Amino acid sequence: MAVEFIDPTGGEPKVPKVTPAPRFAQLTGLRFNILDNGKMNAGTVLSEVAERLEAQYGARLGKVVRKRSPSQPALPEELAAAVEGADFVITGVGD
């Protein structure tokens, strides 16, 4: 299944279609990392999600990587650190 992005300004989308990554059959035993975007409350929200992933689904938190700037995309080294040793990465905003 692909997702098509529509440009609301009427221009051509830069990424016309994206195919989502395959879903895991289960999370038990998988290791995940967190990419904290640095916005207020993001760490709190992501910590709660991490606790639930561990308690309810048996996934294991590896590490938390915090972006240097919440208003900028993650730097290549931040992304590399976030995926290192992880089966999946979670991120999100807290405001």
Rosetta blueprint (number, residue, H / E / L):
1 M L
2 A L
3 V E
4 E E
5 F L
6 I L
7 D L
8 P L
9 T L
10 G L
11 G L
12 E L
13 P L
14 K L
15 V L
16 P L
17 K E
18 V E
19 T L
20 P L
21 A L
22 P L
23 R L
24 F L
25 A L
26 Q L
27 L L
28 T L
29 G L
30 L L
31 R E
32 F E
33 N E
34 I E
35 L E
36 D E
37 N L
38 G L
39 K L
40 M L
41 N L
42 A H
43 G H
44 T H
45 V H
46 L H
47 S H
48 E H
49 V H
50 A H
51 E H
52 R H
53 L H
54 E H
55 A H
56 Q H
57 Y H
58 G L
59 A L
60 R E
61 L E
62 G E
63 K E
64 V E
65 V E
66 R E
67 K L
68 R L
69 S L
70 P L
71 S L
72 Q L
73 P L
74 A L
75 L L
76 P H
77 E H
78 E H
79 L H
80 A H
81 A H
82 A H
83 V H
84 E L
85 G L
86 A L
87 D L
88 F E
89 V E
90 I E
91 T E
92 G E
93 V L
94 G L
95 D L
